[in-house]
């Protein structure tokens, strides 16, 4: 039997008595004194110090420490980890830590458990071990006691034994009694651990609060990541690319002014190389964060990605402006799907459709390839699925052998309040006019961002 099996489950097994589980139960109950005695001493000290107003803080801190130890001690009989119910303070420092701890219900539950443990629980645990293990073992030691005395022995300080037949009979009775009492001992230890978990482990509301905080922190990390991508794209676009454009123009002018000969040939080669580097840099900028996605939204960005695909792609996307994180996640999911279609599917055509209805963005990528796509096969879609999951969205792939393959992305979202109109370019839409110098782009809260982001 695996040693990490929960005690209540082990009680239902036929080999319970010959397994380690009874002794795990006895060890759990006996070790209760290791925390109960210090808790009782702390309670007495805190009672004395309560006259100088430091007793209650000492009890609270003691309850926190005792609860942490008890949550770990549960694992002797139950391998399931009992996590802490406490929140992490939003600010550093002992003051912020104390404010959070003193306002949590878990802190006062732990204090109540500490008082109960110090006064009642650990003596009961020791009594259970003494009755279930101590008495039978004492009876089983009757032959040894008789051999040590030489004349007589008292079994458990009660029954007088004067001969070895009586001693071995007492030992046999002790063995039977041990087998009988080990099952109630295991049940008591399991109930004792369940009580500790019920008091010291997080409640449903606390778990929901922690899960909400984890979800929010993941969303903040994604937002920070996307902001960093936009910053890098902006710096490359406005810095390195502009310098490279100037260098290309200078080389072109020098090539025109140079007389025919070796120098003109070298300038021509340098001019061509600079042009290739500029093209590669523009592709890199699109991979980091495409300017068309920032400027015009997901619909035009999907059309741009379809135009750059080696496989003919038909697009249909009439969308409002959405949250940036939603647009970015959907865009890169489509780009990854189109890249997989180009490399692996053998498809002759593909279709991308996107719509926003009833508070949900739905994007589908369908191709007529050979099918058999597997997300775990190194396609890169697993990471995109995790990224979409942060937004409470889903990414599903249907790809039977022989095709067709359908990738579907669903993300709950609402239209962005900065631009509720469709993203298709409309010359009459004032939101798509050329911004004046220093004016922020539509739906872009970053002031001073250049208006020309076409790359």
C-alpha positions as CSV (number, residue, x, y, z in Angstrom):
1,X,0.0,0.0,0.0
2,X,1.4,3.4,-0.9
3,X,2.4,5.4,2.2
4,X,0.6,8.5,1.0
5,X,-2.9,6.9,1.0
6,X,-5.5,8.8,3.1
7,X,-6.2,7.1,6.4
8,X,-10.0,6.9,5.9
9,X,-9.4,5.1,2.6
10,X,-6.9,2.8,4.2
11,X,-9.4,1.8,6.8
12,X,-11.5,0.1,4.1
13,X,-8.7,-2.1,3.0
14,X,-8.4,-5.7,4.1
15,X,-4.7,-5.4,4.8
16,X,-5.2,-2.4,7.1
17,X,-3.8,-4.1,10.2
18,X,-0.6,-5.3,8.5
19,X,0.0,-2.0,6.8
20,X,1.7,1.2,8.0
21,X,-1.6,3.0,8.4
22,X,-2.3,2.1,12.0
23,X,1.2,3.3,13.0
24,X,0.8,6.5,11.0
25,X,-2.4,7.1,13.0
26,X,-0.6,6.4,16.3
27,X,2.3,8.7,15.3
28,X,-0.1,11.5,14.3
29,X,-1.9,11.4,17.7
30,X,1.3,11.0,19.7
31,X,3.0,13.9,18.0
32,X,0.1,16.1,19.1
33,X,1.9,16.5,22.4
34,X,4.8,18.1,20.6
35,X,2.6,21.0,19.7
36,X,0.1,20.8,22.5
37,X,2.5,21.2,25.4
38,X,4.2,24.4,24.0
39,X,0.7,25.7,23.2
40,X,-0.3,25.2,26.8
41,X,2.8,26.9,28.1
42,X,2.2,29.8,25.7
43,X,-1.3,30.1,26.9
44,X,-0.2,30.3,30.6
45,X,2.5,32.9,29.7
46,X,0.0,34.9,27.7
47,X,-2.5,34.8,30.6
48,X,0.1,36.3,32.9
49,X,1.2,38.9,30.4
50,X,-2.4,39.9,29.7
51,X,-2.1,42.3,32.6
52,X,0.4,44.4,30.6
53,X,-1.6,44.2,27.4
54,X,0.7,42.0,25.4
55,X,-1.0,38.7,26.1
56,X,-3.5,38.9,23.2
57,X,-0.9,39.7,20.5
58,X,1.2,36.9,21.8
59,X,-1.8,34.5,21.6
60,X,-2.5,35.6,18.0
61,X,1.0,35.1,16.9
62,X,1.2,31.8,18.7
63,X,-2.1,30.7,17.0
64,X,-0.6,31.5,13.6
65,X,2.5,29.5,14.2
66,X,0.6,26.6,15.7
67,X,-1.8,26.5,12.7
68,X,1.1,26.4,10.3
69,X,2.7,23.4,12.1
70,X,-0.7,21.6,12.3
71,X,-1.3,22.0,8.6
72,X,1.9,20.2,7.9
73,X,1.3,17.6,10.6
74,X,-1.9,16.5,8.9
75,X,0.2,15.0,6.1
76,X,1.1,12.1,8.4
77,X,-2.3,10.7,7.8
78,X,-3.6,12.6,4.8
79,X,-1.3,13.5,1.8
80,X,-3.5,16.3,0.6
81,X,-1.8,19.5,1.2
82,X,-3.6,21.9,3.5
83,X,-2.8,25.3,2.1
84,X,-2.7,28.5,4.1
85,X,-6.0,30.5,4.1
86,X,-4.1,33.8,4.6
87,X,-3.7,36.4,1.9
88,X,-0.4,38.0,0.9
89,X,-0.4,41.7,2.0
90,X,-0.4,44.2,-0.9
91,X,2.2,46.3,0.8
92,X,5.5,45.3,2.4
93,X,6.2,45.8,6.1
94,X,5.1,44.4,9.4
95,X,2.3,47.0,9.7
96,X,0.6,45.9,6.5
97,X,1.1,42.3,7.5
98,X,-0.6,42.8,10.9
99,X,-3.5,44.8,9.4
100,X,-4.2,41.9,7.0
101,X,-3.9,39.2,9.6
102,X,-6.0,40.9,12.2
103,X,-8.9,41.4,9.7
104,X,-9.0,37.8,8.4
105,X,-11.4,35.3,9.8
106,X,-8.8,32.6,9.5
107,X,-6.6,34.3,12.1
108,X,-9.4,34.1,14.7
109,X,-10.2,30.5,13.8
110,X,-6.6,29.6,14.3
111,X,-6.6,31.3,17.7
112,X,-9.7,29.3,18.7
113,X,-8.1,26.1,17.5
114,X,-4.9,26.9,19.4
115,X,-6.9,27.3,22.7
116,X,-8.9,24.1,22.0
117,X,-5.7,22.2,21.2
118,X,-3.8,23.4,24.2
119,X,-6.6,22.6,26.7
120,X,-8.5,19.6,25.2
121,X,-7.2,18.0,22.0
122,X,-3.7,16.9,22.8
123,X,-4.6,15.2,26.1
124,X,-7.4,13.3,24.3
125,X,-4.9,12.3,21.5
126,X,-2.4,11.0,24.0
127,X,-5.2,9.1,25.9
128,X,-6.4,7.5,22.7
129,X,-2.8,6.3,22.0
130,X,-2.3,5.0,25.5
131,X,-5.6,3.0,25.5
132,X,-5.3,1.6,21.9
133,X,-1.6,0.9,21.9
134,X,-0.2,1.3,25.4
135,X,-2.5,-1.2,27.2
136,X,-2.2,-4.0,24.6
137,X,1.6,-3.6,24.4
138,X,1.8,-3.7,28.2
139,X,-0.1,-7.0,28.2
140,X,2.1,-8.4,25.4
141,X,5.1,-7.6,27.6
142,X,3.9,-9.9,30.4
143,X,6.5,-12.7,29.6
144,X,9.3,-10.2,29.7
145,X,8.1,-8.8,33.0
146,X,8.0,-12.3,34.5
147,X,11.4,-13.1,33.2
148,X,12.8,-9.9,34.7
149,X,11.2,-10.4,38.1
150,X,11.7,-14.2,38.2
151,X,8.7,-14.9,40.4
152,X,5.6,-12.8,39.4
153,X,4.4,-9.9,37.3
154,X,1.4,-7.7,37.2
155,X,-0.1,-7.2,33.8
156,X,-1.1,-3.5,33.3
157,X,-0.7,-3.1,37.1
158,X,-3.8,-5.2,37.7
159,X,-3.7,-8.9,36.9
160,X,-1.1,-11.0,38.8
161,X,0.8,-13.5,36.8
162,X,3.0,-16.1,38.5
163,X,3.8,-18.6,35.6
164,X,4.7,-18.5,32.0
165,X,1.5,-20.1,30.7
166,X,-0.5,-17.2,32.3
167,X,2.1,-14.7,30.9
168,X,1.8,-16.0,27.4
169,X,-2.0,-16.1,27.6
170,X,-1.9,-12.4,28.7
171,X,0.4,-11.6,25.7
172,X,-2.0,-13.4,23.3
173,X,-4.9,-11.4,24.8
174,X,-2.9,-8.2,24.4
175,X,-2.2,-9.0,20.7
176,X,-5.9,-9.6,20.1
177,X,-6.8,-6.4,21.9
178,X,-4.3,-4.5,19.8
179,X,-5.8,-5.8,16.6
180,X,-9.3,-4.9,17.9
181,X,-8.3,-1.3,19.0
182,X,-6.2,-0.3,16.0
183,X,-9.3,0.2,13.8
184,X,-11.0,2.6,16.2
185,X,-7.6,4.4,16.7
186,X,-7.4,4.9,12.9
187,X,-10.9,6.3,12.8
188,X,-10.2,8.6,15.7
189,X,-7.0,9.9,14.0
190,X,-8.8,10.4,10.7
191,X,-11.6,12.4,12.4
192,X,-9.0,14.4,14.3
193,X,-7.2,15.3,11.0
194,X,-10.6,16.1,9.4
195,X,-11.3,18.5,12.3
196,X,-8.0,20.2,11.9
197,X,-8.5,20.6,8.2
198,X,-12.0,22.0,8.6
199,X,-10.8,24.7,10.9
200,X,-7.4,25.6,9.5
201,X,-7.8,25.0,5.8
202,X,-9.3,27.7,3.5
203,X,-13.1,27.9,3.3
204,X,-14.9,28.0,0.0
205,X,-15.1,31.8,0.0
206,X,-11.5,32.2,0.8
207,X,-10.5,29.8,-2.0
208,X,-12.7,31.7,-4.4
209,X,-11.1,35.0,-3.3
210,X,-7.6,33.5,-3.8
211,X,-8.5,32.1,-7.2
212,X,-9.9,35.5,-8.3
213,X,-6.7,37.1,-7.2
214,X,-4.6,34.6,-9.1
215,X,-6.7,35.2,-12.2
216,X,-6.3,38.9,-11.9
217,X,-2.6,38.6,-11.4
218,X,-2.3,36.4,-14.5
219,X,-4.3,39.0,-16.4
220,X,-2.0,41.8,-15.1
221,X,1.0,39.8,-16.2
222,X,-0.4,39.4,-19.7
223,X,-1.2,43.1,-19.9
224,X,2.3,43.9,-18.8
225,X,3.7,41.5,-21.4
226,X,1.6,43.1,-24.1
227,X,2.6,46.6,-23.0
228,X,6.3,45.6,-23.2
229,X,5.8,44.2,-26.7
230,X,4.2,47.4,-27.8
231,X,7.0,49.4,-26.3
232,X,9.7,47.3,-28.0
233,X,7.8,47.6,-31.3
234,X,7.5,51.3,-30.9
235,X,11.2,51.7,-30.1
236,X,12.3,49.6,-33.0
237,X,9.9,51.4,-35.4
238,X,10.7,54.9,-34.3
239,X,14.4,54.3,-33.7
240,X,16.3,51.6,-35.6
241,X,13.9,51.5,-38.6
242,X,14.1,55.2,-39.1
243,X,17.9,55.2,-39.0
244,X,18.0,52.3,-41.4
245,X,15.6,54.1,-43.8
246,X,18.0,57.1,-43.7
247,X,21.0,54.9,-44.3
248,X,19.2,53.2,-47.2
249,X,18.4,56.6,-48.8
250,X,22.0,57.9,-48.2
251,X,23.4,54.8,-49.9
252,X,21.0,55.2,-52.8
253,X,22.0,58.8,-53.3
254,X,25.7,57.8,-53.1
255,X,25.1,55.0,-55.6
256,X,23.5,57.5,-58.0
257,X,26.4,60.0,-57.7
258,X,29.2,57.5,-57.9
259,X,30.9,57.0,-61.3
260,X,30.7,53.5,-62.8
261,X,33.4,51.3,-61.4
262,X,34.2,49.2,-58.3
263,X,33.0,51.8,-55.9
264,X,29.6,52.0,-57.5
265,X,29.3,48.2,-57.5
266,X,30.1,48.2,-53.7
267,X,27.6,50.9,-53.0
268,X,25.0,49.1,-55.0
269,X,25.6,45.9,-53.0
270,X,25.5,47.8,-49.7
271,X,22.2,49.5,-50.8
272,X,20.6,46.2,-51.7
273,X,21.8,44.7,-48.3
274,X,20.3,47.6,-46.4
275,X,17.0,47.2,-48.3
276,X,16.9,43.5,-47.3
277,X,17.7,44.3,-43.7
278,X,14.9,46.9,-43.7
279,X,12.4,44.4,-45.1
280,X,13.4,41.8,-42.4
281,X,13.1,44.5,-39.7
282,X,9.6,45.3,-40.9
283,X,8.7,41.6,-40.7
284,X,10.2,41.5,-37.2
285,X,8.1,44.5,-36.1
286,X,4.9,42.7,-37.4
287,X,5.9,39.7,-35.4
288,X,6.4,41.7,-32.2
289,X,3.2,43.7,-32.4
290,X,1.7,44.6,-35.8
291,X,1.1,48.4,-36.2
292,X,-2.1,47.7,-38.1
293,X,-3.6,45.9,-35.1
294,X,-2.9,48.9,-32.9
295,X,-4.1,51.5,-35.4
296,X,-7.2,49.8,-37.0
297,X,-8.1,46.8,-34.9
298,X,-8.5,43.1,-35.3
299,X,-10.5,43.0,-38.6
300,X,-7.9,44.8,-40.8
301,X,-5.1,43.0,-38.9
302,X,-6.6,39.6,-39.8
303,X,-6.9,40.7,-43.5
304,X,-3.3,41.8,-43.5
305,X,-2.2,38.4,-42.0
306,X,-4.3,36.6,-44.7
307,X,-2.6,38.7,-47.5
308,X,0.8,37.6,-46.3
309,X,-0.1,33.9,-46.2
310,X,1.3,31.5,-48.9
311,X,-2.1,29.7,-49.0
312,X,-5.0,31.7,-50.4
313,X,-7.1,32.8,-47.5
314,X,-10.6,34.3,-47.6
315,X,-11.4,36.5,-44.6
316,X,-14.7,37.8,-43.2
317,X,-14.4,40.0,-40.1
318,X,-16.5,42.9,-39.3
319,X,-15.7,43.7,-35.7
320,X,-15.8,46.6,-33.3
321,X,-12.7,47.7,-31.5
322,X,-12.1,45.3,-28.6
323,X,-9.9,45.2,-25.6
324,X,-6.2,45.2,-26.7
325,X,-5.4,41.9,-24.9
326,X,-8.4,40.2,-26.6
327,X,-7.4,41.5,-30.1
328,X,-3.7,40.5,-29.6
329,X,-4.5,37.0,-28.4
330,X,-7.0,36.4,-31.2
331,X,-4.6,37.8,-33.8
332,X,-1.6,35.7,-32.8
333,X,-3.8,32.6,-32.6
334,X,-4.8,33.2,-36.2
335,X,-1.2,33.9,-37.3
336,X,-0.1,30.6,-35.7
337,X,-2.9,28.7,-37.4
338,X,-2.0,30.2,-40.8
339,X,1.6,29.4,-40.3
340,X,0.7,25.8,-39.5
341,X,-1.5,25.7,-42.6
342,X,1.4,26.9,-44.7
343,X,3.9,24.4,-43.3
344,X,2.0,21.2,-42.5
345,X,-1.5,21.0,-43.9
346,X,-1.0,20.8,-47.7
347,X,-4.2,22.9,-48.0
348,X,-5.2,24.7,-51.2
349,X,-7.3,27.3,-49.5
350,X,-8.3,28.5,-46.1
351,X,-11.0,30.8,-44.6
352,X,-10.9,33.1,-41.5
353,X,-14.1,34.3,-40.0
354,X,-14.5,36.5,-36.9
355,X,-17.6,37.9,-35.3
356,X,-18.6,39.6,-32.0
357,X,-22.0,38.7,-30.7
358,X,-23.6,38.5,-27.3
359,X,-20.5,39.6,-25.5
360,X,-18.2,37.0,-27.1
361,X,-15.6,37.1,-29.8
362,X,-15.6,34.0,-32.0
363,X,-12.8,33.4,-34.5
364,X,-12.6,30.4,-36.8
365,X,-9.8,29.3,-39.1
366,X,-10.8,26.5,-41.5
367,X,-8.6,24.8,-44.2
368,X,-9.1,22.0,-46.7
369,X,-5.8,20.2,-45.8
370,X,-5.0,16.7,-44.9
371,X,-6.0,17.1,-41.2
372,X,-4.5,15.2,-38.3
373,X,-3.3,18.3,-36.5
374,X,-2.3,17.8,-32.9
375,X,-1.9,20.8,-30.5
376,X,0.8,18.9,-28.5
377,X,2.9,18.2,-31.6
378,X,5.0,21.3,-31.4
379,X,2.6,23.6,-33.3
380,X,2.8,26.4,-30.7
381,X,-0.9,26.4,-30.1
382,X,-0.5,25.1,-26.6
383,X,1.0,28.3,-25.4
384,X,-1.6,30.3,-27.2
385,X,-4.3,28.3,-25.6
386,X,-2.8,29.1,-22.2
387,X,-2.7,32.8,-23.1
388,X,-6.3,32.7,-24.2
389,X,-7.3,30.9,-21.0
390,X,-6.1,33.9,-19.0
391,X,-8.9,35.8,-20.7
392,X,-11.4,33.1,-19.8
393,X,-11.4,32.1,-23.4
394,X,-11.1,28.7,-25.1
395,X,-9.1,27.4,-28.1
396,X,-10.4,24.2,-29.7
397,X,-9.1,22.3,-32.7
398,X,-11.1,19.7,-34.8
399,X,-8.8,18.0,-37.2
400,X,-9.8,14.4,-38.3
401,X,-7.5,12.5,-40.6
402,X,-8.2,13.6,-44.1
403,X,-9.4,17.0,-43.0
404,X,-10.8,19.5,-42.9
405,X,-9.2,21.3,-39.9
406,X,-11.1,23.8,-37.8
407,X,-9.5,26.0,-35.2
408,X,-12.0,27.9,-33.0
409,X,-11.2,30.7,-30.6
410,X,-13.9,32.0,-28.2
411,X,-13.1,34.9,-25.8
412,X,-15.8,36.7,-23.7
413,X,-15.4,40.5,-24.2
414,X,-17.2,43.7,-24.7
415,X,-16.6,46.4,-27.4
416,X,-13.9,48.9,-26.4
417,X,-15.6,52.2,-25.3
418,X,-13.0,54.2,-27.2
419,X,-14.3,53.1,-30.6
420,X,-17.6,51.3,-30.8
421,X,-17.7,51.5,-34.6
422,X,-16.5,48.7,-36.9
423,X,-12.8,48.6,-37.6
424,X,-12.9,48.6,-41.4
425,X,-11.2,51.7,-42.7
426,X,-13.8,54.3,-43.7
427,X,-12.6,57.6,-45.2
428,X,-15.5,59.4,-43.8
429,X,-14.9,58.3,-40.3
430,X,-13.2,61.1,-38.3
431,X,-11.5,58.6,-36.1
432,X,-9.4,57.4,-39.0
433,X,-8.2,60.8,-40.1
434,X,-4.5,61.7,-40.1
435,X,-3.6,62.8,-36.5
436,X,-2.0,66.1,-36.0
437,X,1.6,66.0,-34.6
438,X,1.7,65.0,-31.0
439,X,-2.0,63.8,-31.0
440,X,-2.5,60.2,-29.8
441,X,-3.7,57.6,-32.3
442,X,-7.3,56.3,-32.2
443,X,-7.8,53.9,-29.3
444,X,-4.2,54.5,-28.2
445,X,-3.8,56.1,-24.8
446,X,-0.1,56.7,-25.3
447,X,0.4,60.4,-26.2
448,X,3.0,61.4,-28.6
449,X,3.0,58.1,-30.6
450,X,3.8,58.6,-34.3
451,X,0.8,58.7,-36.6
452,X,2.5,56.7,-39.4
453,X,2.8,53.2,-38.2
454,X,2.5,51.4,-41.5
455,X,6.1,50.1,-41.3
